[in-house]
Amino acid sequence: MTRYSLTPHPDHPPLAVRGVTVDVLARGGGDVVLSYTVDGAEAVSWPERTSPARADELWRTTCFELFLMFDDEEHYVEFNFSPSTQWAAYAFDGYRDGMADLSRDIVPHVERLADGVEVDCDLGGLPHGELLISLTAVIEETGGRRSFWALQHSPGAPDFHHRDCFAARLPAPARP
């Protein structure tokens, strides 16, 4: 397991949240468990729990995200995980270009915790090989203040799709 600490975007700092960490555990067959933890969770505006389902625009409130890209490719995928247990998955042909729903046979399992979420996500259907990853979060605090957290931020406004945000590596999933 590897632990990553996210940093808030300097132009959108939190008021009360002190930190966001992500534990990443890659298991055999392409299964990855992500545990997002918020230090200062009592200040977070948590979306109401619903039935697990695919949904769009989860980033408009508290949401945790995973982006994946190959080193030498321009296309990438994005997963959004809401504490409501809803999720989204998209494929892009290039930087913010050609967005389409990512066809997935296995639905990510999102479990709401007192201070974050745990996600069990099967990446086995993606092409095999080492992946660049970007771990991000949008945290909305009570009162509506949103902060944008990432492993690394690109210059300018918050932009989780920018290649500069892909600052870590995920080992190639084992072939079945």
N, C-alpha and C positions, 0 to 999 in steps of 0.2 A: 504494500500500500504506500502511496505517496501523498503527502499533504502539501497543498498549495495555499498561499495567502493571497487574497485579492486586495487590490487597492482602489480607493474611490477616485473617480475622475476629479481633478483639482477644481474644475469649474462648477461641480455639483457635489459638494461635500455633504455628508450626513450631519444631522443635528445630534442624535443620541446613539446611533449605531456605532460601535467601536471597531468592528472588524467582520470579515467574512472569510471563512476557510472552506476548502473543498478537499475531502479525502477521496482519492481515486484508487480503486482496486480492480485490476484487470484479471478476469478469470478465464479459464479455458473456453474455447469455442466462440470467442468474440463477445462474451458477456462482460459488462463493465458495471460496477457499482459506484455511484457518486453520492457522497454525503456532504451536503452543503450545510454549514453551521453559521449562524449569525450571532455574534457577540453583541448583546444589547437587544435581543429579540423582543423584550418587553415593549420596545418603542415601535415595533413594526406593525403596520396595518396588514394583517394576514387576510387573503381572500377566503371567503367562506368555502368550506368543503362541499364538493359536489360529487356526482358519480364520475368515475374516470372516463374521460372521453377526449377525443381530438377537438381542439378549439384554436381559433386564430386570435391574434392581438393580446396574447397573455402578458406581453412586456409592458402593457399600459399600467400595471400595478406590480406588486412583488412577484418576481419570476426569476428562476435560475436557468442558466443556459449552457449548452455545450456546442462548440463549433469544431468541425473536423475537416482537414485538408491534407492532401499529399504535398510534399516539398516542391515537386516540379509541375504541379498542376494548378490551374486557376479555379476549377470547380471545387465546391465545398458543400457541406451539409450543416444544418442548424437544427438543434433540438431545444425546445422550450419546455420547462417543467414548472408548473404552478403548484403552490401549496394547496390549492383547491383539489388537486389530483388530476387536473386536466393537463394535456400535453399537446405539443405540435412538433412536426418534423418537416423540414423543407430542404430541397436541393437547389443549388444555384450553379449556373453555367460559368459565371465569373463574378467579379466584384459587384454585388447587388444587382446582378443581371440574370435573367432567365429563371426567376423563382418559380418553383412548382412544388406541390406537395410531394414529399418523399414517400414513395410506396413502401410500406412496412407490413410484413406479415405478423411480426411480433410487436405488441404494444408495450411501450415502456411502463414499468410499474412505479408509480410515484406515491410515496408514503409521507404524510405530513408528520413532522416531529415538533416538539415544543419549541425548538430553536432553529428550525430549518426544514429540509426535506432530505429523504434518501430515495435514490432512483436506481432501479435495476433496469439496465438498458442493453438489449441484445444488438451488438454491432456486427454480428456474424454475416449479415447479408450485404455488408459493404465490401468493396474491393479489398483484397488482402495487401498488407504492407504497413510499414510504420507511418503513423499519421501525426501531423502537427495538430495541436489542440489549442483552443481558446476556451477558458472557463470564465463565465461572466455572471453577473446578477444585477437585477434592477430591484432596489429595495425602497419601498414606499413606507415612510413613517407615518404614524398617527398625525393628522393635520395636513397630509398630502405632499410633504417634501419627499422628492425622489432623489436617490443617489445611484450612481452607475459604477459598478465594481468590475474590475478585470485583472487578469494576470499582469497585463501591460496595456497602456493606452496609446493610441495614435495621437499625433498632434491635432489640435482643434477640438471640435465638438465631440461628445461621446459617439463612437462608431465601432461597435463590436465586430462588424464585418471586415474591417480593415486588416490587411495582412500583418501589420505590426502587432496585433492582439494575439496572434497565434504564436505564443511564447513557450510552449511546452511540447513534449512528444509523448505519444502513446505507442507502446510497442505493438508490432503487428499481431493481430489476433491469430491464435493457433488455428490451423486448418482442421476442419472436422474429420 
